[in-house]
Amino acid sequence: YLEEQILEERARELAFEGERFYDLMRIAKRRNDPSFLAEKVSAKYPEGQRQQIYSLLLDENNWYINYFN
């Protein structure tokens, strides 16, 4: 419960600063649950794209820009 409250507060505090994704990444990694991040991020997309984004973000390799390939 406390973790969710902190995340909501940080979301309001950092709105439009581009830092929320990193908070979601940290929590998903700590919980060892990539679906946490996938669910939160995909919710902001239109209904037709949500499942595609959700599936993409279930793979942690898609959380980063592949700079070296």
All heavy atoms as a GROMACS GRO file, in nm:
protein
  600
    1TYR      N    1   0.083  -0.120   0.000
    1TYR     CA    2   0.000   0.000   0.000
    1TYR      C    3   0.087   0.126   0.000
    1TYR      O    4   0.062   0.218  -0.078
    1TYR     CB    5  -0.094  -0.002   0.120
    1TYR     CG    6  -0.171   0.126   0.137
    1TYR    CD1    7  -0.279   0.155   0.055
    1TYR    CD2    8  -0.134   0.218   0.233
    1TYR    CE1    9  -0.349   0.273   0.069
    1TYR    CE2   10  -0.204   0.337   0.248
    1TYR     CZ   11  -0.312   0.364   0.167
    1TYR     OH   12  -0.380   0.480   0.181
    2LEU      N   13   0.186   0.128   0.087
    2LEU     CA   14   0.272   0.245   0.097
    2LEU      C   15   0.348   0.270  -0.034
    2LEU      O   16   0.358   0.384  -0.080
    2LEU     CB   17   0.371   0.229   0.212
    2LEU     CG   18   0.468   0.345   0.233
    2LEU    CD1   19   0.392   0.473   0.263
    2LEU    CD2   20   0.565   0.313   0.343
    3GLU      N   21   0.396   0.164  -0.095
    3GLU     CA   22   0.468   0.177  -0.222
    3GLU      C   23   0.379   0.240  -0.329
    3GLU      O   24   0.423   0.327  -0.405
    3GLU     CB   25   0.518   0.040  -0.266
    3GLU     CG   26   0.605   0.042  -0.386
    3GLU     CD   27   0.656  -0.097  -0.418
    3GLU    OE1   28   0.575  -0.177  -0.471
    3GLU    OE2   29   0.772  -0.126  -0.387
    4GLU      N   30   0.254   0.198  -0.335
    4GLU     CA   31   0.160   0.253  -0.433
    4GLU      C   32   0.134   0.401  -0.406
    4GLU      O   33   0.128   0.481  -0.500
    4GLU     CB   34   0.028   0.176  -0.431
    4GLU     CG   35   0.036   0.036  -0.485
    4GLU     CD   36   0.069   0.032  -0.632
    4GLU    OE1   37   0.027   0.124  -0.707
    4GLU    OE2   38   0.137  -0.063  -0.674
    5GLN      N   39   0.123   0.438  -0.280
    5GLN     CA   40   0.101   0.578  -0.245
    5GLN      C   41   0.221   0.665  -0.285
    5GLN      O   42   0.204   0.776  -0.336
    5GLN     CB   43   0.074   0.593  -0.095
    5GLN     CG   44  -0.056   0.530  -0.051
    5GLN     CD   45  -0.175   0.592  -0.120
    5GLN    OE1   46  -0.185   0.714  -0.131
    5GLN    NE2   47  -0.265   0.509  -0.167
    6ILE      N   48   0.340   0.614  -0.262
    6ILE     CA   49   0.461   0.687  -0.300
    6ILE      C   50   0.469   0.703  -0.451
    6ILE      O   51   0.503   0.811  -0.501
    6ILE     CB   52   0.586   0.616  -0.245
    6ILE    CG1   53   0.589   0.628  -0.092
    6ILE    CG2   54   0.714   0.674  -0.306
    6ILE    CD1   55   0.694   0.544  -0.026
    7LEU      N   56   0.438   0.596  -0.525
    7LEU     CA   57   0.438   0.605  -0.671
    7LEU      C   58   0.338   0.709  -0.722
    7LEU      O   59   0.367   0.785  -0.815
    7LEU     CB   60   0.406   0.469  -0.732
    7LEU     CG   61   0.524   0.378  -0.756
    7LEU    CD1   62   0.476   0.243  -0.807
    7LEU    CD2   63   0.621   0.439  -0.852
    8GLU      N   64   0.220   0.711  -0.664
    8GLU     CA   65   0.120   0.809  -0.705
    8GLU      C   66   0.166   0.951  -0.676
    8GLU      O   67   0.146   1.042  -0.757
    8GLU     CB   68  -0.014   0.781  -0.636
    8GLU     CG   69  -0.084   0.659  -0.690
    8GLU     CD   70  -0.215   0.632  -0.619
    8GLU    OE1   71  -0.274   0.728  -0.564
    8GLU    OE2   72  -0.258   0.517  -0.619
    9GLU      N   73   0.226   0.971  -0.560
    9GLU     CA   74   0.277   1.104  -0.524
    9GLU      C   75   0.386   1.148  -0.620
    9GLU      O   76   0.389   1.261  -0.666
    9GLU     CB   77   0.329   1.103  -0.380
    9GLU     CG   78   0.397   1.231  -0.338
    9GLU     CD   79   0.304   1.352  -0.337
    9GLU    OE1   80   0.182   1.332  -0.321
    9GLU    OE2   81   0.355   1.464  -0.352
   10ARG      N   82   0.479   1.058  -0.651
   10ARG     CA   83   0.587   1.092  -0.744
   10ARG      C   84   0.532   1.119  -0.884
   10ARG      O   85   0.584   1.203  -0.956
   10ARG     CB   86   0.693   0.982  -0.747
   10ARG     CG   87   0.780   0.989  -0.624
   10ARG     CD   88   0.907   0.910  -0.633
   10ARG     NE   89   0.986   0.922  -0.752
   10ARG     CZ   90   1.082   1.012  -0.772
   10ARG    NH1   91   1.109   1.102  -0.680
   10ARG    NH2   92   1.151   1.012  -0.883
   11ALA      N   93   0.428   1.049  -0.923
   11ALA     CA   94   0.366   1.072  -1.054
   11ALA      C   95   0.312   1.214  -1.061
   11ALA      O   96   0.329   1.283  -1.163
   11ALA     CB   97   0.255   0.971  -1.079
   12ARG      N   98   0.249   1.260  -0.955
   12ARG     CA   99   0.197   1.397  -0.953
   12ARG      C  100   0.312   1.498  -0.947
   12ARG      O  101   0.309   1.601  -1.013
   12ARG     CB  102   0.104   1.416  -0.833
   12ARG     CG  103  -0.031   1.350  -0.851
   12ARG     CD  104  -0.126   1.388  -0.741
   12ARG     NE  105  -0.084   1.338  -0.611
   12ARG     CZ  106  -0.114   1.218  -0.561
   12ARG    NH1  107  -0.189   1.136  -0.632
   12ARG    NH2  108  -0.073   1.182  -0.442
   13GLU      N  109   0.411   1.468  -0.866
   13GLU     CA  110   0.523   1.560  -0.847
   13GLU      C  111   0.606   1.577  -0.974
   13GLU      O  112   0.653   1.686  -1.006
   13GLU     CB  113   0.611   1.508  -0.734
   13GLU     CG  114   0.726   1.596  -0.698
   13GLU     CD  115   0.807   1.538  -0.583
   13GLU    OE1  116   0.748   1.482  -0.490
   13GLU    OE2  117   0.931   1.550  -0.589
   14LEU      N  118   0.628   1.467  -1.045
   14LEU     CA  119   0.716   1.469  -1.162
   14LEU      C  120   0.639   1.472  -1.295
   14LEU      O  121   0.696   1.441  -1.399
   14LEU     CB  122   0.809   1.348  -1.159
   14LEU     CG  123   0.901   1.337  -1.038
   14LEU    CD1  124   0.976   1.205  -1.040
   14LEU    CD2  125   0.997   1.453  -1.034
   15ALA      N  126   0.514   1.509  -1.289
   15ALA     CA  127   0.432   1.511  -1.411
   15ALA      C  128   0.501   1.592  -1.520
   15ALA      O  129   0.552   1.701  -1.496
   15ALA     CB  130   0.295   1.569  -1.381
   16PHE      N  131   0.507   1.537  -1.639
   16PHE     CA  132   0.562   1.600  -1.759
   16PHE      C  133   0.713   1.622  -1.754
   16PHE      O  134   0.767   1.696  -1.834
   16PHE     CB  135   0.491   1.734  -1.788
   16PHE     CG  136   0.342   1.721  -1.791
   16PHE    CD1  137   0.264   1.774  -1.690
   16PHE    CD2  138   0.280   1.652  -1.894
   16PHE    CE1  139   0.126   1.761  -1.693
   16PHE    CE2  140   0.143   1.638  -1.897
   16PHE     CZ  141   0.066   1.693  -1.795
   17GLU      N  142   0.782   1.558  -1.663
   17GLU     CA  143   0.928   1.571  -1.657
   17GLU      C  144   1.000   1.449  -1.714
   17GLU      O  145   1.121   1.447  -1.722
   17GLU     CB  146   0.973   1.596  -1.512
   17GLU     CG  147   0.929   1.730  -1.461
   17GLU     CD  148   0.978   1.759  -1.321
   17GLU    OE1  149   1.070   1.689  -1.274
   17GLU    OE2  150   0.925   1.850  -1.258
   18GLY      N  151   0.927   1.344  -1.749
   18GLY     CA  152   0.987   1.227  -1.811
   18GLY      C  153   1.060   1.135  -1.716
   18GLY      O  154   1.142   1.056  -1.760
   19GLU      N  155   1.030   1.141  -1.588
   19GLU     CA  156   1.100   1.058  -1.490
   19GLU      C  157   1.017   0.939  -1.443
   19GLU      O  158   1.068   0.850  -1.378
   19GLU     CB  159   1.141   1.142  -1.368
   19GLU     CG  160   1.233   1.257  -1.401
   19GLU     CD  161   1.368   1.212  -1.455
   19GLU    OE1  162   1.418   1.107  -1.409
   19GLU    OE2  163   1.422   1.279  -1.543
   20ARG      N  164   0.890   0.934  -1.472
   20ARG     CA  165   0.802   0.829  -1.421
   20ARG      C  166   0.844   0.691  -1.471
   20ARG      O  167   0.836   0.594  -1.397
   20ARG     CB  168   0.658   0.857  -1.460
   20ARG     CG  169   0.562   0.748  -1.414
   20ARG     CD  170   0.432   0.807  -1.371
   20ARG     NE  171   0.330   0.707  -1.348
   20ARG     CZ  172   0.314   0.645  -1.233
   20ARG    NH1  173   0.393   0.671  -1.133
   20ARG    NH2  174   0.218   0.556  -1.218
   21PHE      N  175   0.886   0.682  -1.594
   21PHE     CA  176   0.924   0.552  -1.650
   21PHE      C  177   1.034   0.488  -1.567
   21PHE      O  178   1.032   0.368  -1.542
   21PHE     CB  179   0.969   0.569  -1.796
   21PHE     CG  180   0.990   0.438  -1.866
   21PHE    CD1  181   0.883   0.364  -1.911
   21PHE    CD2  182   1.118   0.388  -1.886
   21PHE    CE1  183   0.902   0.242  -1.976
   21PHE    CE2  184   1.138   0.268  -1.951
   21PHE     CZ  185   1.030   0.195  -1.996
   22TYR      N  186   1.129   0.568  -1.521
   22TYR     CA  187   1.239   0.514  -1.442
   22TYR      C  188   1.190   0.465  -1.306
   22TYR      O  189   1.239   0.364  -1.254
   22TYR     CB  190   1.351   0.617  -1.427
   22TYR     CG  191   1.403   0.662  -1.560
   22TYR    CD1  192   1.377   0.789  -1.609
   22TYR    CD2  193   1.475   0.574  -1.640
   22TYR    CE1  194   1.424   0.828  -1.732
   22TYR    CE2  195   1.522   0.612  -1.764
   22TYR     CZ  196   1.495   0.739  -1.810
   22TYR     OH  197   1.541   0.777  -1.934
   23ASP      N  198   1.094   0.533  -1.247
   23ASP     CA  199   1.034   0.485  -1.122
   23ASP      C  200   0.966   0.350  -1.144
   23ASP      O  201   0.981   0.257  -1.065
   23ASP     CB  202   0.931   0.585  -1.069
   23ASP     CG  203   0.992   0.706  -1.002
   23ASP    OD1  204   1.114   0.702  -0.973
   23ASP    OD2  205   0.920   0.803  -0.979
   24LEU      N  206   0.890   0.341  -1.252
   24LEU     CA  207   0.820   0.217  -1.282
   24LEU      C  208   0.919   0.103  -1.310
   24LEU      O  209   0.896  -0.011  -1.269
   24LEU     CB  210   0.726   0.236  -1.401
   24LEU     CG  211   0.612   0.335  -1.379
   24LEU    CD1  212   0.533   0.355  -1.508
   24LEU    CD2  213   0.522   0.292  -1.266
   25MET      N  214   1.030   0.136  -1.378
   25MET     CA  215   1.133   0.035  -1.403
   25MET      C  216   1.191  -0.017  -1.272
   25MET      O  217   1.208  -0.138  -1.254
   25MET     CB  218   1.246   0.092  -1.488
   25MET     CG  219   1.217   0.098  -1.634
   25MET     SD  220   1.348   0.176  -1.732
   25MET     CE  221   1.494   0.092  -1.679
   26ARG      N  222   1.224   0.074  -1.181
   26ARG     CA  223   1.283   0.033  -1.053
   26ARG      C  224   1.190  -0.058  -0.975
   26ARG      O  225   1.232  -0.160  -0.921
   26ARG     CB  226   1.318   0.156  -0.969
   26ARG     CG  227   1.449   0.219  -1.004
   26ARG     CD  228   1.490   0.321  -0.901
   26ARG     NE  229   1.398   0.432  -0.894
   26ARG     CZ  230   1.404   0.540  -0.969
   26ARG    NH1  231   1.498   0.551  -1.061
   26ARG    NH2  232   1.318   0.637  -0.956
   27ILE      N  233   1.062  -0.023  -0.970
   27ILE     CA  234   0.965  -0.103  -0.896
   27ILE      C  235   0.948  -0.240  -0.962
   27ILE      O  236   0.946  -0.344  -0.895
   27ILE     CB  237   0.830  -0.031  -0.885
   27ILE    CG1  238   0.845   0.101  -0.810
   27ILE    CG2  239   0.726  -0.120  -0.818
   27ILE    CD1  240   0.887   0.090  -0.667
   28ALA      N  241   0.936  -0.242  -1.094
   28ALA     CA  242   0.918  -0.369  -1.166
   28ALA      C  243   1.039  -0.461  -1.146
   28ALA      O  244   1.024  -0.581  -1.126
   28ALA     CB  245   0.896  -0.343  -1.315
   29LYS      N  246   1.158  -0.404  -1.148
   29LYS     CA  247   1.279  -0.484  -1.126
   29LYS      C  248   1.285  -0.536  -0.982
   29LYS      O  249   1.320  -0.649  -0.957
   29LYS     CB  250   1.404  -0.405  -1.158
   29LYS     CG  251   1.431  -0.392  -1.306
   29LYS     CD  252   1.560  -0.317  -1.329
   29LYS     CE  253   1.599  -0.325  -1.473
   29LYS     NZ  254   1.667  -0.447  -1.506
   30ARG      N  255   1.250  -0.451  -0.887
   30ARG     CA  256   1.254  -0.492  -0.747
   30ARG      C  257   1.152  -0.601  -0.720
   30ARG      O  258   1.179  -0.696  -0.647
   30ARG     CB  259   1.227  -0.372  -0.656
   30ARG     CG  260   1.253  -0.403  -0.510
   30ARG     CD  261   1.243  -0.281  -0.424
   30ARG     NE  262   1.110  -0.226  -0.415
   30ARG     CZ  263   1.009  -0.283  -0.348
   30ARG    NH1  264   1.026  -0.398  -0.287
   30ARG    NH2  265   0.891  -0.225  -0.343
   31ARG      N  266   1.036  -0.590  -0.781
   31ARG     CA  267   0.932  -0.693  -0.764
   31ARG      C  268   0.957  -0.815  -0.853
   31ARG      O  269   0.888  -0.916  -0.839
   31ARG     CB  270   0.796  -0.636  -0.801
   31ARG     CG  271   0.743  -0.534  -0.705
   31ARG     CD  272   0.607  -0.487  -0.749
   31ARG     NE  273   0.550  -0.391  -0.658
   31ARG     CZ  274   0.430  -0.336  -0.675
   31ARG    NH1  275   0.356  -0.368  -0.779
   31ARG    NH2  276   0.385  -0.250  -0.587
   32ASN      N  277   1.051  -0.803  -0.946
   32ASN     CA  278   1.076  -0.908  -1.044
   32ASN      C  279   0.947  -0.939  -1.121
   32ASN      O  280   0.910  -1.054  -1.141
   32ASN     CB  281   1.134  -1.033  -0.979
   32ASN     CG  282   1.199  -1.124  -1.080
   32ASN    OD1  283   1.237  -1.082  -1.188
   32ASN    ND2  284   1.209  -1.251  -1.046
   33ASP      N  285   0.880  -0.832  -1.164
   33ASP     CA  286   0.749  -0.843  -1.229
   33ASP      C  287   0.738  -0.741  -1.342
   33ASP      O  288   0.689  -0.629  -1.321
   33ASP     CB  289   0.640  -0.819  -1.124
   33ASP     CG  290   0.500  -0.831  -1.181
   33ASP    OD1  291   0.484  -0.884  -1.293
   33ASP    OD2  292   0.406  -0.785  -1.113
   34PRO      N  293   0.783  -0.776  -1.462
   34PRO     CA  294   0.776  -0.681  -1.574
   34PRO      C  295   0.633  -0.642  -1.611
   34PRO      O  296   0.610  -0.538  -1.672
   34PRO     CB  297   0.846  -0.751  -1.688
   34PRO     CG  298   0.864  -0.892  -1.648
   34PRO     CD  299   0.847  -0.901  -1.500
   35SER      N  300   0.536  -0.723  -1.573
   35SER     CA  301   0.397  -0.689  -1.606
   35SER      C  302   0.351  -0.563  -1.531
   35SER      O  303   0.260  -0.495  -1.577
   35SER     CB  304   0.304  -0.805  -1.576
   35SER     OG  305   0.296  -0.830  -1.437
   36PHE      N  306   0.414  -0.531  -1.419
   36PHE     CA  307   0.381  -0.408  -1.346
   36PHE      C  308   0.405  -0.288  -1.436
   36PHE      O  309   0.317  -0.204  -1.454
   36PHE     CB  310   0.463  -0.398  -1.217
   36PHE     CG  311   0.444  -0.269  -1.144
   36PHE    CD1  312   0.332  -0.248  -1.065
   36PHE    CD2  313   0.537  -0.167  -1.155
   36PHE    CE1  314   0.313  -0.129  -0.999
   36PHE    CE2  315   0.519  -0.047  -1.089
   36PHE     CZ  316   0.407  -0.028  -1.011
   37LEU      N  317   0.523  -0.279  -1.494
   37LEU     CA  318   0.556  -0.167  -1.582
   37LEU      C  319   0.471  -0.173  -1.709
   37LEU      O  320   0.417  -0.071  -1.751
   37LEU     CB  321   0.705  -0.172  -1.620
   37LEU     CG  322   0.747  -0.064  -1.719
   37LEU    CD1  323   0.869   0.008  -1.670
   37LEU    CD2  324   0.772  -0.124  -1.855
   38ALA      N  325   0.457  -0.290  -1.768
   38ALA     CA  326   0.381  -0.305  -1.892
   38ALA      C  327   0.237  -0.258  -1.874
   38ALA      O  328   0.180  -0.190  -1.960
   38ALA     CB  329   0.385  -0.449  -1.939
   39GLU      N  330   0.177  -0.291  -1.761
   39GLU     CA  331   0.038  -0.253  -1.734
   39GLU      C  332   0.024  -0.102  -1.719
   39GLU      O  333  -0.065  -0.041  -1.777
   39GLU     CB  334  -0.010  -0.323  -1.607
   39GLU     CG  335  -0.152  -0.293  -1.571
   39GLU     CD  336  -0.192  -0.364  -1.443
   39GLU    OE1  337  -0.156  -0.481  -1.426
   39GLU    OE2  338  -0.257  -0.299  -1.360
   40LYS      N  339   0.114  -0.041  -1.642
   40LYS     CA  340   0.106   0.103  -1.617
   40LYS      C  341   0.129   0.184  -1.744
   40LYS      O  342   0.057   0.280  -1.771
   40LYS     CB  343   0.208   0.146  -1.512
   40LYS     CG  344   0.189   0.085  -1.377
   40LYS     CD  345   0.083   0.156  -1.299
   40LYS     CE  346   0.080   0.103  -1.157
   40LYS     NZ  347  -0.022   0.166  -1.078
   41VAL      N  348   0.227   0.144  -1.823
   41VAL     CA  349   0.260   0.220  -1.944
   41VAL      C  350   0.156   0.198  -2.053
   41VAL      O  351   0.113   0.293  -2.119
   41VAL     CB  352   0.402   0.184  -1.995
   41VAL    CG1  353   0.430   0.250  -2.129
   41VAL    CG2  354   0.506   0.225  -1.893
   42SER      N  355   0.114   0.075  -2.074
   42SER     CA  356   0.020   0.047  -2.182
   42SER      C  357  -0.117   0.111  -2.157
   42SER      O  358  -0.191   0.136  -2.252
   42SER     CB  359   0.005  -0.103  -2.203
   42SER     OG  360  -0.055  -0.165  -2.092
   43ALA      N  361  -0.150   0.141  -2.033
   43ALA     CA  362  -0.280   0.201  -2.000
   43ALA      C  363  -0.299   0.338  -2.064
   43ALA      O  364  -0.412   0.382  -2.086
   43ALA     CB  365  -0.296   0.210  -1.850
   44LYS      N  366  -0.191   0.407  -2.097
   44LYS     CA  367  -0.204   0.541  -2.154
   44LYS      C  368  -0.223   0.540  -2.305
   44LYS      O  369  -0.248   0.644  -2.364
   44LYS     CB  370  -0.083   0.627  -2.117
   44LYS     CG  371   0.044   0.591  -2.188
   44LYS     CD  372   0.155   0.687  -2.151
   44LYS     CE  373   0.273   0.666  -2.242
   44LYS     NZ  374   0.373   0.769  -2.226
   45TYR      N  375  -0.212   0.426  -2.368
   45TYR     CA  376  -0.228   0.415  -2.513
   45TYR      C  377  -0.374   0.389  -2.550
   45TYR      O  378  -0.451   0.338  -2.469
   45TYR     CB  379  -0.140   0.302  -2.567
   45TYR     CG  380   0.005   0.341  -2.573
   45TYR    CD1  381   0.088   0.324  -2.463
   45TYR    CD2  382   0.059   0.398  -2.686
   45TYR    CE1  383   0.222   0.362  -2.466
   45TYR    CE2  384   0.192   0.437  -2.692
   45TYR     CZ  385   0.272   0.418  -2.581
   45TYR     OH  386   0.403   0.457  -2.586
   46PRO      N  387  -0.413   0.422  -2.673
   46PRO     CA  388  -0.551   0.393  -2.717
   46PRO      C  389  -0.580   0.243  -2.710
   46PRO      O  390  -0.489   0.160  -2.721
   46PRO     CB  391  -0.552   0.441  -2.863
   46PRO     CG  392  -0.437   0.534  -2.876
   46PRO     CD  393  -0.335   0.490  -2.776
   47GLU      N  394  -0.705   0.212  -2.694
   47GLU     CA  395  -0.749   0.073  -2.675
   47GLU      C  396  -0.692  -0.022  -2.780
   47GLU      O  397  -0.654  -0.133  -2.749
   47GLU     CB  398  -0.902   0.067  -2.678
   47GLU     CG  399  -0.959  -0.066  -2.639
   47GLU     CD  400  -0.935  -0.101  -2.493
   47GLU    OE1  401  -0.945  -0.012  -2.409
   47GLU    OE2  402  -0.905  -0.219  -2.465
   48GLY      N  403  -0.682   0.019  -2.903
   48GLY     CA  404  -0.633  -0.067  -3.010
   48GLY      C  405  -0.485  -0.100  -3.001
   48GLY      O  406  -0.440  -0.197  -3.060
   49GLN      N  407  -0.408  -0.019  -2.929
   49GLN     CA  408  -0.263  -0.040  -2.919
   49GLN      C  409  -0.219  -0.098  -2.785
   49GLN      O  410  -0.105  -0.139  -2.771
   49GLN     CB  411  -0.189   0.092  -2.938
   49GLN     CG  412  -0.200   0.150  -3.075
   49GLN     CD  413  -0.126   0.282  -3.084
   49GLN    OE1  414  -0.131   0.363  -2.992
   49GLN    NE2  415  -0.056   0.302  -3.194
   50ARG      N  416  -0.307  -0.100  -2.688
   50ARG     CA  417  -0.267  -0.141  -2.551
   50ARG      C  418  -0.206  -0.279  -2.545
   50ARG      O  419  -0.102  -0.298  -2.481
   50ARG     CB  420  -0.386  -0.133  -2.457
   50ARG     CG  421  -0.419   0.007  -2.420
   50ARG     CD  422  -0.528   0.014  -2.318
   50ARG     NE  423  -0.569   0.154  -2.307
   50ARG     CZ  424  -0.685   0.192  -2.263
   50ARG    NH1  425  -0.772   0.103  -2.223
   50ARG    NH2  426  -0.714   0.319  -2.257
   51GLN      N  427  -0.268  -0.376  -2.607
   51GLN     CA  428  -0.218  -0.513  -2.598
   51GLN      C  429  -0.081  -0.526  -2.664
   51GLN      O  430   0.007  -0.596  -2.614
   51GLN     CB  431  -0.317  -0.613  -2.661
   51GLN     CG  432  -0.278  -0.758  -2.643
   51GLN     CD  433  -0.264  -0.796  -2.497
   51GLN    OE1  434  -0.345  -0.758  -2.413
   51GLN    NE2  435  -0.160  -0.871  -2.465
   52GLN      N  436  -0.062  -0.458  -2.775
   52GLN     CA  437   0.067  -0.462  -2.844
   52GLN      C  438   0.177  -0.401  -2.757
   52GLN      O  439   0.286  -0.459  -2.744
   52GLN     CB  440   0.057  -0.386  -2.977
   52GLN     CG  441   0.186  -0.382  -3.054
   52GLN     CD  442   0.175  -0.296  -3.179
   52GLN    OE1  443   0.073  -0.232  -3.203
   52GLN    NE2  444   0.280  -0.294  -3.257
   53ILE      N  445   0.152  -0.287  -2.697
   53ILE     CA  446   0.250  -0.222  -2.609
   53ILE      C  447   0.275  -0.307  -2.486
   53ILE      O  448   0.390  -0.325  -2.443
   53ILE     CB  449   0.203  -0.080  -2.570
   53ILE    CG1  450   0.187   0.008  -2.694
   53ILE    CG2  451   0.295  -0.017  -2.468
   53ILE    CD1  452   0.316   0.034  -2.769
   54TYR      N  453   0.170  -0.362  -2.429
   54TYR     CA  454   0.182  -0.448  -2.311
   54TYR      C  455   0.275  -0.566  -2.342
   54TYR      O  456   0.368  -0.594  -2.267
   54TYR     CB  457   0.044  -0.496  -2.267
   54TYR     CG  458   0.046  -0.584  -2.146
   54TYR    CD1  459   0.044  -0.529  -2.019
   54TYR    CD2  460   0.051  -0.722  -2.157
   54TYR    CE1  461   0.047  -0.609  -1.905
   54TYR    CE2  462   0.053  -0.803  -2.045
   54TYR     CZ  463   0.052  -0.747  -1.920
   54TYR     OH  464   0.055  -0.827  -1.809
   55SER      N  465   0.250  -0.633  -2.454
   55SER     CA  466   0.332  -0.748  -2.492
   55SER      C  467   0.477  -0.708  -2.516
   55SER      O  468   0.569  -0.780  -2.477
   55SER     CB  469   0.276  -0.814  -2.618
   55SER     OG  470   0.146  -0.861  -2.595
   56LEU      N  471   0.498  -0.594  -2.578
   56LEU     CA  472   0.633  -0.545  -2.604
   56LEU      C  473   0.709  -0.520  -2.474
   56LEU      O  474   0.825  -0.556  -2.460
   56LEU     CB  475   0.625  -0.416  -2.686
   56LEU     CG  476   0.758  -0.352  -2.725
   56LEU    CD1  477   0.824  -0.434  -2.835
   56LEU    CD2  478   0.735  -0.210  -2.771
   57LEU      N  479   0.643  -0.460  -2.377
   57LEU     CA  480   0.709  -0.423  -2.252
   57LEU      C  481   0.725  -0.538  -2.153
   57LEU      O  482   0.793  -0.523  -2.052
   57LEU     CB  483   0.635  -0.307  -2.186
   57LEU     CG  484   0.645  -0.176  -2.262
   57LEU    CD1  485   0.556  -0.071  -2.197
   57LEU    CD2  486   0.788  -0.128  -2.271
   58LEU      N  487   0.667  -0.653  -2.181
   58LEU     CA  488   0.690  -0.768  -2.094
   58LEU      C  489   0.834  -0.817  -2.104
   58LEU      O  490   0.884  -0.882  -2.012
   58LEU     CB  491   0.594  -0.882  -2.129
   58LEU     CG  492   0.451  -0.863  -2.080
   58LEU    CD1  493   0.365  -0.980  -2.128
   58LEU    CD2  494   0.443  -0.848  -1.930
   59ASP      N  495   0.901  -0.784  -2.214
   59ASP     CA  496   1.041  -0.819  -2.232
   59ASP      C  497   1.127  -0.702  -2.185
   59ASP      O  498   1.122  -0.594  -2.243
   59ASP     CB  499   1.070  -0.849  -2.379
   59ASP     CG  500   1.214  -0.888  -2.406
   59ASP    OD1  501   1.295  -0.896  -2.310
   59ASP    OD2  502   1.246  -0.911  -2.524
   60GLU      N  503   1.204  -0.722  -2.079
   60GLU     CA  504   1.286  -0.614  -2.021
   60GLU      C  505   1.387  -0.557  -2.120
   60GLU      O  506   1.431  -0.443  -2.106
   60GLU     CB  507   1.358  -0.662  -1.896
   60GLU     CG  508   1.265  -0.684  -1.780
   60GLU     CD  509   1.339  -0.720  -1.653
   60GLU    OE1  510   1.452  -0.671  -1.633
   60GLU    OE2  511   1.283  -0.798  -1.575
   61ASN      N  512   1.425  -0.632  -2.220
   61ASN     CA  513   1.519  -0.581  -2.321
   61ASN      C  514   1.459  -0.465  -2.400
   61ASN      O  515   1.533  -0.385  -2.457
   61ASN     CB  516   1.562  -0.692  -2.416
   61ASN     CG  517   1.645  -0.797  -2.347
   61ASN    OD1  518   1.731  -0.765  -2.265
   61ASN    ND2  519   1.617  -0.923  -2.376
   62ASN      N  520   1.328  -0.456  -2.403
   62ASN     CA  521   1.262  -0.347  -2.475
   62ASN      C  522   1.247  -0.221  -2.391
   62ASN      O  523   1.192  -0.123  -2.438
   62ASN     CB  524   1.124  -0.394  -2.524
   62ASN     CG  525   1.137  -0.500  -2.630
   62ASN    OD1  526   1.230  -0.498  -2.709
   62ASN    ND2  527   1.046  -0.595  -2.629
   63TRP      N  528   1.296  -0.222  -2.270
   63TRP     CA  529   1.289  -0.105  -2.184
   63TRP      C  530   1.402  -0.008  -2.214
   63TRP      O  531   1.400   0.105  -2.167
   63TRP     CB  532   1.298  -0.144  -2.037
   63TRP     CG  533   1.185  -0.228  -1.988
   63TRP    CD1  534   1.075  -0.272  -2.057
   63TRP    CD2  535   1.171  -0.281  -1.856
   63TRP    NE1  536   0.995  -0.348  -1.977
   63TRP    CE2  537   1.051  -0.356  -1.853
   63TRP    CE3  538   1.248  -0.274  -1.742
   63TRP    CZ2  539   1.008  -0.420  -1.739
   63TRP    CZ3  540   1.204  -0.339  -1.628
   63TRP    CH2  541   1.085  -0.411  -1.627
   64TYR      N  542   1.500  -0.051  -2.289
   64TYR     CA  543   1.619   0.029  -2.315
   64TYR      C  544   1.639   0.048  -2.465
   64TYR      O  545   1.597  -0.035  -2.544
   64TYR     CB  546   1.744  -0.040  -2.259
   64TYR     CG  547   1.732  -0.073  -2.113
   64TYR    CD1  548   1.692  -0.200  -2.071
   64TYR    CD2  549   1.759   0.022  -2.016
   64TYR    CE1  550   1.682  -0.230  -1.937
   64TYR    CE2  551   1.748  -0.007  -1.882
   64TYR     CZ  552   1.709  -0.134  -1.842
   64TYR     OH  553   1.697  -0.164  -1.710
   65ILE      N  554   1.707   0.154  -2.502
   65ILE     CA  555   1.744   0.176  -2.641
   65ILE      C  556   1.867   0.091  -2.669
   65ILE      O  557   1.966   0.099  -2.598
   65ILE     CB  558   1.774   0.324  -2.668
   65ILE    CG1  559   1.648   0.406  -2.646
   65ILE    CG2  560   1.830   0.343  -2.809
   65ILE    CD1  561   1.671   0.556  -2.652
   66ASN      N  562   1.861   0.009  -2.774
   66ASN     CA  563   1.974  -0.077  -2.809
   66ASN      C  564   2.074   0.008  -2.889
   66ASN      O  565   2.068   0.018  -3.010
   66ASN     CB  566   1.925  -0.196  -2.890
   66ASN     CG  567   2.033  -0.300  -2.903
   66ASN    OD1  568   2.147  -0.277  -2.865
   66ASN    ND2  569   1.996  -0.414  -2.957
   67TYR      N  570   2.166   0.066  -2.819
   67TYR     CA  571   2.260   0.161  -2.874
   67TYR      C  572   2.374   0.097  -2.953
   67TYR      O  573   2.426   0.153  -3.047
   67TYR     CB  574   2.318   0.247  -2.760
   67TYR     CG  575   2.410   0.356  -2.804
   67TYR    CD1  576   2.361   0.470  -2.866
   67TYR    CD2  577   2.547   0.345  -2.786
   67TYR    CE1  578   2.446   0.571  -2.906
   67TYR    CE2  579   2.633   0.445  -2.827
   67TYR     CZ  580   2.582   0.558  -2.886
   67TYR     OH  581   2.664   0.657  -2.927
   68PHE      N  582   2.413  -0.022  -2.915
   68PHE     CA  583   2.532  -0.083  -2.972
   68PHE      C  584   2.506  -0.178  -3.089
   68PHE      O  585   2.597  -0.237  -3.140
   68PHE     CB  586   2.611  -0.157  -2.864
   68PHE     CG  587   2.662  -0.061  -2.759
   68PHE    CD1  588   2.604  -0.055  -2.635
   68PHE    CD2  589   2.766   0.024  -2.788
   68PHE    CE1  590   2.650   0.034  -2.539
   68PHE    CE2  591   2.814   0.112  -2.693
   68PHE     CZ  592   2.755   0.117  -2.569
   69ASN      N  593   2.385  -0.195  -3.132
   69ASN     CA  594   2.355  -0.281  -3.247
   69ASN      C  595   2.308  -0.203  -3.364
   69ASN      O  596   2.254  -0.106  -3.370
   69ASN     CB  597   2.254  -0.390  -3.213
   69ASN     CG  598   2.317  -0.500  -3.134
   69ASN    OD1  599   2.437  -0.518  -3.135
   69ASN    ND2  600   2.233  -0.573  -3.064
   0.00000   0.00000   0.00000
